């Protein structure tokens, strides 16, 4: 009888231990229930708004570690973690959060007032640009890739290898074949501009930047690209012209006079 009772107690202890391990495994690395994860998430955003960045960092990390946030909440949490790291001078961690965010949601974009922030804006644009380029190359390698997308990937590859003549031929072929995605068109014009400027054809370089900005007025080169001596001046000039035209279109139109 005593042996049976002891065996029963040992079995119960074993099952309880298994249940605890299962709860920790299935409930996220922090073992936080879903309601608590949501609470930590909301609390983290509140701390961020109050400029209590250390507290916000702890809460948002705990909420993410639970593995139970929705897609939108997860993106918001990572975005604010990136903001905190950049504000605190930790650019590497800031970039890592943006990269993780874009890996989970490649179509995510910051609001205009966020993207232009002086501390995290350049890091965001760099991460976003790299993500867009990776997606373009990835699309070109899929079995659904169009002829234009395949040529675009070929053009980028040739550019990176320093074969500018071959790169330009592939990039222009991509544009002539037609690219279904605006981001692909922007990439083709950007690399064409780079090649033209690197080979001392500033007029054609300027034309490519002009076409690029006509398709995407909010476009900005990556921080690592913007200061290149071969095209920086041409790029800044065309960017200024684009903004001037946009300002003129929005601010100089006169109201129609009432008919007598």
N, C-alpha and C positions, 0 to 999 in steps of 0.2 A: 504494500500500500504506500509506504513511504517512498519507495523507488518510483512508483507511478506518479506520485505528487511532485517529486523532484524533477522528473522528466517533463511533466506538464509545465512547471515553472521555467525550465530551461527553454522549452519550445516557445513559450510566450515571450520570453526575453529576446530570443532570436528573431521572432516575427516583428517585434516592436523595433528592433534595430534595423531590420530590412525596410520597414515603413519609413523610418527616419531618413535612411540613405536615399530612398526613392523620392521623398519629399524634397530633399536638398538637390537631387539631380534634376527633377522635373520642374522645380520651382525657380530655376535660375541659379547662377553661381552664388548669389548672395542669399538664396533661400527666402526671398521676400514675396509674400502673397501679392496677388495682382492689385488688390485695393491699396496695399501699402506702397507698391511701386508707383501707382498713380499719384498717391499722396506725396511721395518724395519728389516726383516729377514737378507737381504743382508748387511745392514748397521751394524747389530749386529755382524755378522761374521767378517766384516772389523774391527770393534772396537776390537774384540777379538784378531785378528792377530796383532793389534797395542798395545796390552796389556792395553787397556782402558776398564777394566773389568766392572766398574760401568755402563758405557754407553752401553756396550754390553749386560749386564744384563737387562737394561731397554728396549732396542730394542727387544731382543729375547723374553722376557716375553710378550711384547705388540703384537708381531707377533703371538705367540702361543694363546694368549687370543682372538685374532680375530677369531680363529677357521677355518681358510681358508688355512692353509698350506697343501701341499701334504704330503703323508706318509713319503717319504724320507727326505723332508725338515723338517718335524716335528721331526723326529728322530735326525737329525743333530742339530737342535736347542736345543733339550733336552740334547743331548750329551755335547754340549758346555756350557750349563747352569750348568751341573754337574761338568764339568772341573773347571769352575769359582768358584763354591762353595767350591770344594775341595782345590783349590789353596788358597782360602781366609780363610781356616780353618773351614768351615761350613760343617762338614761331614754329619750331618743329612740331610740337604737340598741336598747335593750331592747325597746321597743314594736315596732320594725321587725322584730325577730326573731320575736316572738310573732305579728305579723301575717302574716309569711311562712309560719310554721308552720301557722297556721289556714287560709291560702289553699291550702296543699298537703294539709292534713287537717282539714277543717272540724269533724269529730267529735272531735278530740283534746281531752283534758281533763287538767289537772294532778291529781296525787294530792292528797287533802285536806290533808296536812301541808305540801305545796308551795304550794297555792293560798292558804293563810293566812299565808305569809311576809310580814313587814312591809315588806320592800324591793321585792320584785317582785310580791307578791300584788295590790296595787291596780292595777298596770299590766296584769297578766294579766286581771283581772276586767273592766277597761275594754276591752281588746282582744277578749276573748271575748264580752262583751255586744254590742259593735259588730258582731262577726261574726254573732252569732245574729240580730240585727236585720236585717242585710243579707240573710241567708238567708231570713228570713220574708218580706221584701219581694220577694225574687227568686222565691220559691215562688208568691207571689200573682200574679206576672206570667207564670207559665208556663201552657201550655195544659192542664196537669193540675190547676191550682189549684181548690180547692173554693170554694163560695160564701163560706164562713166566712173562708178565707184572703184572698180578694179584699176582703172587708169590713175585715179587719184592716189590710191595706196602706192602704186608703182612710182608716181611722181614724188611722193614724200620720201620713199625709200631711196630713190636716186639722189634727192637733195641731200639727205643725211650722209650719203656716201661721197658727196662732193662732185657728183657728175651732173653739172648744172644744165648742159645742153639736153641730155636725156630726160632730166627732171622736167624742164620746161615743156618739152614735146609731150610728155605724158600728162602734165597738168592741163595744158591747152586742149589736148584730146579729150580729157575728162569733161571740161567745160563745154566743148562742142558736142559731145555725146549726150550731155544733159545729166544733171545730178538732182535726184528727187528731194534731197534734204538741203535746207538753206545753210546749215552748219557745214555741209560738204562743199557747197559753192564758196563760202567764205574762206575755207581752208585752201581751196584751189587758187583763189585770187591772192591770198596772203603769200603762199609759197611762190607763186608766179612773180609777185612784187619783189620778194626777196631775191629771186634769181636775177631779175632785170637790174636791180640796184647793185648786186654783187658783180655784175658783168658790165657796169658803167652805162646802162641804158635807163637814165633817170626818167625820161619822158614816158616810156612804157611802164616803169615802176610806178610812177604817179597815177597813170591811168588805171592800173590794177587796184591800187589803194582806193581810188575814187569809186570804182565799180563795187568794191567790197563795202565801202561805207554807204553806198546807195542801197545795198541790200540789208545792211545791219548798221544803222546809225549809232547804236550803243556799243559797237565793237571797240575793243581795246586790245592792243598787243599785250602779250605776257610781259611782266617786269623784266624778265631775262632777254626779251626781244626788243623792247621799246628803245633802249639806249644804243642799239647797234650803230656804229658810225656810217655804215653804208647806206642805211635807209632811214635813220632817225629823223633827219631834217625833212625829208619828203613826207614821211608819215605824219609828223606834227603839222606840217603845212596843210595837208589834205584834211586832217582832223579838224583844224581850225576853220577851213572853208566849209566843211560839212556842218559844223555847229552854227556858223554864221548864216548859212542858208536856212537851217532849221529855225533859227531865231527870227529871221526875216519873214519866213512863211507864217510864223505864229503871231508876230507882233506888229506887222506893218499894214495889215489889211484894214482899210477904212470901212466903217459901217455904211451901208447903202443909204443914200438920201431919200427922204420921203418924197413921193411925187406930189406936185402941186395940182 
